Amino acid sequence: MSAIRMAGEDDIRAIEPLMAAFNRAEGIAWHPPTMVPALRRLLREPDLGLVLLAHDARAEAAIGYALATFGFDLEFAGVDAFLTELYVTPDQRGHGVGSRLLLAMMDALRTRGAGAVHLMVRPENETARALYGRAGFETVPRVMMTRLLT
Ligand SMILES: CC(C)(COP(=O)(O)OP(=O)(O)OC[C@H]1O[C@@H](n2cnc3c(N)ncnc32)[C@H](O)[C@@H]1OP(=O)(O)O)[C@@H](O)C(=O)NCCC(=O)NCCS
C-alpha cells in the first residue's frame, strides 16, 4: 500500500528519476542543470506550488508524484493552480495511485485557497483524460498558447 505525502527538499533524489521519465514520456527535453534547481526552488518556496509524492513502504521506493504551481486569476476570484505533472511508475499503474495523487492534490490546493485547478493533457492520452474526467475536470473551449520571454 502506498502513502501520499508532501515532498520536501530531501526528496529531490527520489523525485528526479520519476521526473526524468515523465518528461521523456511527454516528449519534453529533461535538462537537469536548469530543471533540478527549479524543482529545489519550488520545494523551498511553498507560495510557488507543491509536490506530492506517492511512496511504497514495502518497496521503500517513490512510485509517483504530482506537481502543481499557483497563479492568480480574477475569473476564479484570486489564486488558482496548474497541475503541470502527474506520474506513476509503469509497474504501479492501474491500482488507483494516480487517482489518489490527483485527489490529494486537489485537497491540498483547496486548503491553500486555490479556487480552480487547470491542466493540459495530450488528446491521445486516454488513460489520463479518463482519470481527469472522473475527478471532475472539464475541457474548456480555449487553445493553450505559449510565448517564451527569455
Ligand atoms: C496517467 C497516470 C498518472 C495514471 O496513473 P494510475 O496510477 O495508473 O491511475 P489509476 O490507477 O488511478 O487509474 C488508471 C486506471 O486504473 C483503474 N483503477 C483504479 N484503481 C484501481 C484498482 N484499485 N484496481 C484496478 N483498477 C483500478 C482506473 O479505473 C483506471 O482505469 P481506465 O484505464 O479504464 O481509466 C499514469 O498512467 C501515468 O503516469 N502515465 C504517464 C504520465 C501521464 O500521462 N501523465 C498525465 C499527463 S497530463
The ligand as a Tripos MOL2 file, in Angstrom:
@<TRIPOS>MOLECULE
LIG
   48    50     1     0     0
SMALL
NO_CHARGES

@<TRIPOS>ATOM
      1 C1         -1.9770    8.8340  -16.0250 C.3       1 LIG1
      2 C2         -1.3640    8.0420  -14.8640 C.3       1 LIG1
      3 C3         -0.7930    9.0340  -13.8440 C.3       1 LIG1
      4 C4         -2.4620    7.2060  -14.1950 C.3       1 LIG1
      5 O1         -1.8860    6.5690  -13.0520 O.3       1 LIG1
      6 P1         -2.5460    5.2250  -12.4250 P.3       1 LIG1
      7 O2         -1.9630    5.0090  -11.0980 O.co2     1 LIG1
      8 O3         -2.4700    4.1090  -13.3950 O.co2     1 LIG1
      9 O4         -4.0730    5.7120  -12.3040 O.3       1 LIG1
     10 P2         -5.2870    4.8850  -11.6630 P.3       1 LIG1
     11 O5         -4.8340    3.5320  -11.2850 O.co2     1 LIG1
     12 O6         -5.8790    5.7440  -10.6190 O.co2     1 LIG1
     13 O7         -6.2850    4.8170  -12.8850 O.3       1 LIG1
     14 C5         -5.9060    4.1280  -14.0890 C.3       1 LIG1
     15 C6         -6.8740    3.0010  -14.3690 C.3       1 LIG1
     16 O8         -6.8300    2.0360  -13.3340 O.3       1 LIG1
     17 C7         -8.1560    1.8080  -12.8520 C.3       1 LIG1
     18 N1         -8.0750    1.5540  -11.4070 N.ar      1 LIG1
     19 C8         -8.0310    2.4880  -10.4490 C.ar      1 LIG1
     20 N2         -7.9800    1.9060   -9.2330 N.ar      1 LIG1
     21 C9         -7.9780    0.5760   -9.4630 C.ar      1 LIG1
     22 C10        -7.9150   -0.5560   -8.6090 C.ar      1 LIG1
     23 N3         -7.8350   -0.4300   -7.2810 N.pl3     1 LIG1
     24 N4         -7.9020   -1.7660   -9.2020 N.ar      1 LIG1
     25 C11        -7.9710   -1.8810  -10.5340 C.ar      1 LIG1
     26 N5         -8.0250   -0.8520  -11.3950 N.ar      1 LIG1
     27 C12        -8.0280    0.3650  -10.8550 C.ar      1 LIG1
     28 C13        -8.8760    3.0630  -13.1440 C.3       1 LIG1
     29 O9        -10.2910    2.8520  -13.2240 O.3       1 LIG1
     30 C14        -8.2950    3.4490  -14.4670 C.3       1 LIG1
     31 O10        -8.9260    2.7020  -15.4850 O.3       1 LIG1
     32 P3         -9.0250    3.2320  -17.0060 P.3       1 LIG1
     33 O11        -7.6730    2.9840  -17.6080 O.co2     1 LIG1
     34 O12       -10.0680    2.3790  -17.5910 O.co2     1 LIG1
     35 O13        -9.3600    4.6950  -16.9690 O.co2     1 LIG1
     36 C15        -0.2640    7.0760  -15.3700 C.3       1 LIG1
     37 O14        -0.7990    6.2790  -16.4010 O.3       1 LIG1
     38 C16         0.9830    7.7800  -15.8820 C.2       1 LIG1
     39 O15         1.8790    8.1140  -15.1020 O.2       1 LIG1
     40 N6          1.0680    7.9710  -17.2140 N.am      1 LIG1
     41 C17         2.2440    8.6310  -17.8040 C.3       1 LIG1
     42 C18         2.2620   10.1080  -17.4710 C.3       1 LIG1
     43 C19         0.9880   10.7990  -17.8610 C.2       1 LIG1
     44 O16         0.4060   10.5320  -18.9260 O.2       1 LIG1
     45 N7          0.5740   11.7650  -17.0180 N.am      1 LIG1
     46 C20        -0.5550   12.6120  -17.2940 C.3       1 LIG1
     47 C21        -0.0930   13.6220  -18.2630 C.3       1 LIG1
     48 S1         -1.0550   15.0600  -18.2090 S.3       1 LIG1
@<TRIPOS>BOND
     1     1     2 1
     2     2     3 1
     3     2     4 1
     4     2    36 1
     5     4     5 1
     6     5     6 1
     7     6     7 2
     8     6     8 1
     9     6     9 1
    10     9    10 1
    11    10    11 2
    12    10    12 1
    13    10    13 1
    14    13    14 1
    15    14    15 1
    16    15    16 1
    17    15    30 1
    18    16    17 1
    19    17    18 1
    20    17    28 1
    21    18    19 ar
    22    18    27 ar
    23    19    20 ar
    24    20    21 ar
    25    21    22 ar
    26    21    27 ar
    27    22    23 1
    28    22    24 ar
    29    24    25 ar
    30    25    26 ar
    31    26    27 ar
    32    28    29 1
    33    28    30 1
    34    30    31 1
    35    31    32 1
    36    32    33 2
    37    32    34 1
    38    32    35 1
    39    36    37 1
    40    36    38 1
    41    38    39 2
    42    38    40 1
    43    40    41 1
    44    41    42 1
    45    42    43 1
    46    43    44 2
    47    43    45 1
    48    45    46 1
    49    46    47 1
    50    47    48 1
@<TRIPOS>SUBSTRUCTURE
     1 LIG1         1 GROUP 0 **** ****
